[in-house]
């Protein structure tokens, strides 16, 4: 990692990936301004816990800000924090929920990204790194999804549509400028401090607390589960790029939801009580990443096996169970 100016802006700093990224960059000697709206897309108590951990470091400065607001660009400029890099990790995620709250997704994913791109255009930002999603590809079947080739012209969900729109608008706004637009597309990230609305943390919570494990569908749908430490390693490598690009960041081994529950059973030694429910709307069977491009350009590939990652996540849950068991895991 080569950083000339060690000041970095991270939006979504109280989010799952943003928190881990900020912590790692601070530990490496950088100063970080973290931006977050602390919205209620999922239980805000977990966001506040992550934030409290970051605020223990004097090299972290927090600004509560909603980047979809029209005046957010002016507020960013008023910070007078001359950063070289802007990690735009803020987003509203989730396929099922996006059909229930489409306007919120347009604001938080498309409008906010547009505002961030405009800020970068009028600032000396070398690279804008925009978190994106494997949902853009839809259901891959047994094919490996390749960047700049397999994106759906008609995205399969509101969530995917808003994220792809954000990508396109940022590229258009910054075309011809001195700011690189780098887009990492994440494939089902999990691990400690993960989102409570995602499957692995929900499953761990339900198993440990003897609650019914709710599986939407038959559980045979497979995911490219990617451990958070591997994701952060890839994100930090992106700093060294001197051109715009798009990268898949995921695991090349897909695992079914049923297999994940079995691993949790092995790690906790608790028999899960499973109830199968109606399949979630637009839920893909499998999404598999082609990792050739990121291996060639960055020398990155995931190294954490699903069994090891789940074991670490279970251990973290048990260490923090008093707080975690009180979170809301499925938004009504």
C-alpha positions as CSV (number, residue, x, y, z in Angstrom):
1,X,0.0,0.0,0.0
2,X,1.5,3.3,-1.1
3,X,-0.2,6.4,0.2
4,X,1.4,9.8,-0.4
5,X,-1.4,11.8,1.4
6,X,-2.5,9.7,4.4
7,X,-5.9,11.4,4.7
8,X,-8.8,9.2,3.5
9,X,-12.6,9.7,3.5
10,X,-14.9,6.7,4.1
11,X,-18.6,7.0,3.7
12,X,-20.7,4.3,5.4
13,X,-18.0,4.2,8.1
14,X,-20.4,2.9,10.7
15,X,-21.5,0.1,8.3
16,X,-20.1,-3.4,8.2
17,X,-17.4,-3.1,5.5
18,X,-16.8,0.6,6.1
19,X,-16.0,-0.1,9.8
20,X,-13.5,-2.8,9.1
21,X,-11.9,-0.7,6.3
22,X,-11.6,2.4,8.5
23,X,-10.1,0.3,11.4
24,X,-7.4,-1.2,9.1
25,X,-6.5,2.0,7.5
26,X,-6.2,3.8,10.8
27,X,-4.1,0.9,12.2
28,X,-1.8,1.4,9.2
29,X,-1.1,5.0,10.1
30,X,-3.8,6.9,8.1
31,X,-6.2,9.6,9.2
32,X,-9.8,8.9,8.4
33,X,-12.9,11.0,8.2
34,X,-15.8,8.7,8.6
35,X,-19.2,9.7,7.2
36,X,-22.5,8.0,8.0
37,X,-26.2,8.9,8.3
38,X,-26.8,6.2,10.9
39,X,-30.1,5.4,9.2
40,X,-32.4,2.6,10.3
41,X,-32.0,0.3,7.2
42,X,-31.1,-2.3,9.9
43,X,-30.6,-2.1,13.7
44,X,-28.8,1.2,14.4
45,X,-27.5,-0.1,17.7
46,X,-24.9,-2.2,15.8
47,X,-23.9,0.8,13.8
48,X,-23.4,2.8,17.0
49,X,-21.3,-0.1,18.5
50,X,-19.0,0.0,15.4
51,X,-18.8,3.7,15.6
52,X,-17.9,3.7,19.3
53,X,-14.9,1.4,18.5
54,X,-13.6,3.7,15.8
55,X,-14.0,6.8,17.9
56,X,-11.5,5.4,20.5
57,X,-8.8,6.4,18.0
58,X,-7.8,10.0,17.7
59,X,-7.0,9.5,14.0
60,X,-10.7,9.0,13.3
61,X,-13.0,12.0,12.8
62,X,-16.8,11.3,12.5
63,X,-19.3,13.4,10.6
64,X,-23.0,12.4,10.7
65,X,-24.2,13.3,7.2
66,X,-26.8,12.1,4.7
67,X,-25.1,12.2,1.3
68,X,-28.3,12.1,-0.6
69,X,-29.2,15.6,0.7
70,X,-28.7,18.5,-1.8
71,X,-26.4,20.4,0.5
72,X,-24.1,17.4,1.3
73,X,-21.5,18.5,-1.3
74,X,-21.2,21.9,0.5
75,X,-20.9,20.1,3.8
76,X,-18.1,17.9,2.5
77,X,-16.2,20.9,1.2
78,X,-16.6,22.7,4.6
79,X,-14.8,19.9,6.3
80,X,-11.5,21.3,4.7
81,X,-10.0,17.8,4.8
82,X,-7.8,17.4,1.7
83,X,-8.0,13.7,1.1
84,X,-6.5,11.8,-1.9
85,X,-8.9,8.9,-1.6
86,X,-12.7,8.6,-1.1
87,X,-14.1,5.2,-0.3
88,X,-17.8,5.4,-0.9
89,X,-19.0,2.4,1.1
90,X,-22.3,3.9,2.1
91,X,-25.3,2.2,0.5
92,X,-28.7,0.7,1.3
93,X,-28.4,-3.1,0.6
94,X,-30.8,-6.0,0.3
95,X,-32.8,-7.3,-2.7
96,X,-36.0,-8.2,-0.8
97,X,-36.2,-4.9,1.1
98,X,-35.5,-2.8,-2.1
99,X,-38.9,-3.8,-3.5
100,X,-40.6,-2.6,-0.3
101,X,-38.7,0.7,-0.1
102,X,-37.6,1.6,-3.6
103,X,-37.5,5.4,-3.0
104,X,-35.0,5.0,-0.1
105,X,-32.8,2.9,-2.3
106,X,-32.8,5.4,-5.1
107,X,-31.8,8.2,-2.7
108,X,-29.2,6.3,-0.7
109,X,-27.6,4.4,-3.7
110,X,-28.1,6.6,-6.8
111,X,-28.5,10.1,-5.6
112,X,-25.9,9.9,-2.9
113,X,-23.3,8.4,-5.3
114,X,-24.1,11.2,-7.7
115,X,-23.4,13.8,-5.0
116,X,-20.2,12.0,-4.0
117,X,-19.0,12.0,-7.6
118,X,-19.7,15.7,-8.0
119,X,-17.7,16.4,-4.8
120,X,-14.8,14.4,-6.2
121,X,-14.9,16.4,-9.4
122,X,-14.5,19.7,-7.6
123,X,-11.9,18.4,-5.1
124,X,-8.4,16.9,-5.6
125,X,-9.5,13.3,-5.1
126,X,-7.2,10.9,-6.9
127,X,-9.5,7.9,-6.6
128,X,-13.2,7.4,-5.9
129,X,-13.7,3.8,-4.8
130,X,-17.4,2.9,-5.0
131,X,-18.8,-0.2,-3.2
132,X,-21.0,-2.1,-5.6
133,X,-22.7,-5.5,-5.7
134,X,-22.9,-8.9,-7.3
135,X,-26.6,-8.4,-7.5
136,X,-25.9,-6.5,-10.7
137,X,-25.2,-9.9,-12.4
138,X,-28.4,-11.6,-11.4
139,X,-28.5,-15.4,-11.3
140,X,-25.2,-16.8,-12.9
141,X,-26.0,-20.5,-13.0
142,X,-22.7,-22.3,-13.4
143,X,-21.1,-19.5,-15.4
144,X,-18.5,-17.2,-13.8
145,X,-19.6,-13.5,-13.9
146,X,-17.1,-11.3,-15.6
147,X,-16.7,-7.5,-15.1
148,X,-17.8,-5.3,-18.0
149,X,-19.4,-8.3,-19.8
150,X,-22.1,-10.0,-17.7
151,X,-23.9,-7.0,-16.1
152,X,-27.7,-7.2,-16.7
153,X,-29.0,-4.5,-19.0
154,X,-32.3,-4.9,-17.1
155,X,-31.1,-5.4,-13.5
156,X,-33.1,-8.1,-11.6
157,X,-34.0,-6.0,-8.6
158,X,-34.5,-2.4,-7.4
159,X,-31.3,-2.7,-5.4
160,X,-29.3,-3.8,-8.4
161,X,-30.8,-1.1,-10.5
162,X,-29.9,1.7,-8.1
163,X,-26.3,0.4,-7.6
164,X,-25.7,0.0,-11.4
165,X,-27.2,3.5,-11.9
166,X,-24.8,4.9,-9.3
167,X,-21.8,3.2,-11.1
168,X,-22.8,4.7,-14.5
169,X,-23.5,8.2,-13.2
170,X,-20.2,8.3,-11.3
171,X,-18.3,7.2,-14.4
172,X,-20.1,9.8,-16.6
173,X,-19.7,12.7,-14.1
174,X,-15.9,12.0,-13.7
175,X,-15.2,11.1,-17.3
176,X,-12.2,13.3,-18.4
177,X,-11.4,14.4,-14.9
178,X,-8.3,13.5,-12.8
179,X,-10.3,11.2,-10.5
180,X,-10.1,7.5,-11.1
181,X,-13.4,5.6,-10.6
182,X,-12.7,2.2,-9.1
183,X,-15.6,-0.2,-8.5
184,X,-15.3,-3.2,-6.3
185,X,-18.4,-5.5,-6.6
186,X,-18.9,-7.5,-3.4
187,X,-20.2,-11.1,-3.2
188,X,-22.0,-11.9,0.1
189,X,-19.6,-10.5,2.7
190,X,-19.8,-11.9,6.2
191,X,-17.8,-11.9,9.5
192,X,-17.6,-10.1,12.9
193,X,-19.7,-6.9,13.1
194,X,-21.7,-8.1,10.1
195,X,-25.1,-6.9,9.1
196,X,-27.9,-8.6,11.2
197,X,-30.2,-8.8,8.2
198,X,-27.8,-11.1,6.3
199,X,-28.0,-14.9,6.5
200,X,-24.9,-16.0,8.4
201,X,-25.3,-13.7,11.4
202,X,-29.0,-14.4,11.5
203,X,-28.4,-18.1,11.5
204,X,-25.8,-17.9,14.2
205,X,-28.1,-15.8,16.4
206,X,-31.0,-18.2,16.0
207,X,-29.0,-21.3,16.5
208,X,-27.3,-20.1,19.7
209,X,-30.5,-18.7,21.2
210,X,-32.6,-21.8,20.4
211,X,-34.9,-19.9,18.0
212,X,-36.3,-21.2,14.7
213,X,-33.8,-20.8,11.9
214,X,-35.9,-19.2,9.1
215,X,-34.7,-20.2,5.7
216,X,-36.4,-18.5,2.7
217,X,-36.7,-21.2,0.1
218,X,-35.3,-24.8,0.3
219,X,-31.8,-23.6,1.4
220,X,-30.1,-25.1,-1.6
221,X,-29.4,-21.6,-3.1
222,X,-25.7,-21.0,-3.1
223,X,-23.7,-18.0,-2.3
224,X,-20.1,-16.8,-2.8
225,X,-19.6,-16.1,0.9
226,X,-16.5,-13.9,1.3
227,X,-14.9,-13.3,4.7
228,X,-14.5,-9.6,5.7
229,X,-10.7,-9.7,6.2
230,X,-10.3,-10.9,2.6
231,X,-12.5,-8.1,1.4
232,X,-10.6,-5.4,3.3
233,X,-7.3,-6.7,2.0
234,X,-8.6,-6.3,-1.6
235,X,-10.0,-2.8,-0.9
236,X,-6.7,-1.6,0.5
237,X,-4.9,-2.9,-2.6
238,X,-7.1,-0.7,-4.8
239,X,-5.3,2.4,-3.5
240,X,-2.2,1.5,-5.5
241,X,-4.2,1.7,-8.8
242,X,-3.6,4.6,-11.1
243,X,-6.5,4.1,-13.5
244,X,-10.3,3.4,-13.4
245,X,-11.4,-0.2,-13.3
246,X,-14.0,-2.6,-12.0
247,X,-13.3,-5.7,-9.9
248,X,-15.2,-8.7,-8.5
249,X,-14.4,-9.3,-4.9
250,X,-15.7,-12.7,-3.8
251,X,-15.1,-16.3,-3.1
252,X,-14.6,-18.8,-5.9
253,X,-16.2,-21.5,-3.8
254,X,-20.0,-21.3,-3.5
255,X,-21.8,-22.8,-0.5
256,X,-25.5,-23.5,0.1
257,X,-27.4,-22.0,3.0
258,X,-28.1,-25.5,4.3
259,X,-24.4,-26.1,4.4
260,X,-23.8,-22.9,6.3
261,X,-26.3,-24.0,8.9
262,X,-24.5,-27.4,9.2
263,X,-21.2,-25.6,9.8
264,X,-22.8,-23.4,12.5
265,X,-24.2,-26.6,14.1
266,X,-20.6,-28.1,14.1
267,X,-19.1,-25.0,15.6
268,X,-21.7,-24.4,18.3
269,X,-22.6,-28.0,19.0
270,X,-26.2,-26.9,19.0
271,X,-28.9,-28.7,16.9
272,X,-30.7,-26.0,14.8
273,X,-34.5,-25.8,14.6
274,X,-35.0,-25.1,10.9
275,X,-38.2,-23.8,9.3
276,X,-38.4,-23.4,5.6
277,X,-40.5,-20.4,4.3
278,X,-41.5,-19.0,1.0
279,X,-38.6,-18.0,-1.3
280,X,-37.7,-14.3,-1.2
281,X,-38.7,-12.3,-4.3
282,X,-36.0,-12.3,-7.0
283,X,-33.6,-14.4,-4.8
284,X,-31.0,-15.9,-7.2
285,X,-30.0,-19.6,-7.0
286,X,-26.3,-18.8,-7.3
287,X,-24.0,-15.9,-8.3
288,X,-20.4,-16.9,-9.0
289,X,-17.5,-14.4,-9.6
290,X,-14.8,-14.6,-12.2
291,X,-11.7,-13.6,-10.3
292,X,-9.2,-13.6,-13.1
293,X,-9.1,-9.8,-13.5
294,X,-8.4,-9.0,-9.8
295,X,-5.8,-11.8,-9.6
296,X,-4.0,-10.4,-12.6
297,X,-4.1,-6.7,-11.6
298,X,-3.8,-6.9,-7.8
299,X,-2.6,-10.4,-7.1
300,X,-5.6,-10.9,-4.8
301,X,-7.7,-13.9,-4.1
302,X,-9.7,-15.0,-1.0
303,X,-7.8,-17.1,1.5
304,X,-10.4,-17.7,4.3
305,X,-12.3,-21.0,4.0
306,X,-16.0,-20.9,4.9
307,X,-15.5,-23.2,7.9
308,X,-12.9,-20.9,9.4
309,X,-14.8,-17.7,8.7
310,X,-17.9,-19.1,10.3
311,X,-15.9,-20.3,13.3
312,X,-14.5,-16.8,13.8
313,X,-17.9,-15.2,13.5
314,X,-19.4,-17.6,16.0
315,X,-16.6,-16.8,18.4
316,X,-17.2,-13.1,18.0
317,X,-21.0,-13.6,18.6
318,X,-20.4,-15.5,21.8
319,X,-18.0,-12.8,23.1
320,X,-20.6,-10.1,22.4
321,X,-23.8,-12.1,22.9
322,X,-25.4,-9.9,25.6
323,X,-25.6,-7.0,23.1
324,X,-26.1,-9.0,19.9
325,X,-29.0,-11.1,21.1
326,X,-31.1,-7.9,21.5
327,X,-30.7,-6.8,17.9
328,X,-33.5,-6.9,15.3
329,X,-32.5,-9.5,12.8
330,X,-35.4,-9.3,10.3
331,X,-37.0,-6.0,9.5
332,X,-40.7,-6.2,9.6
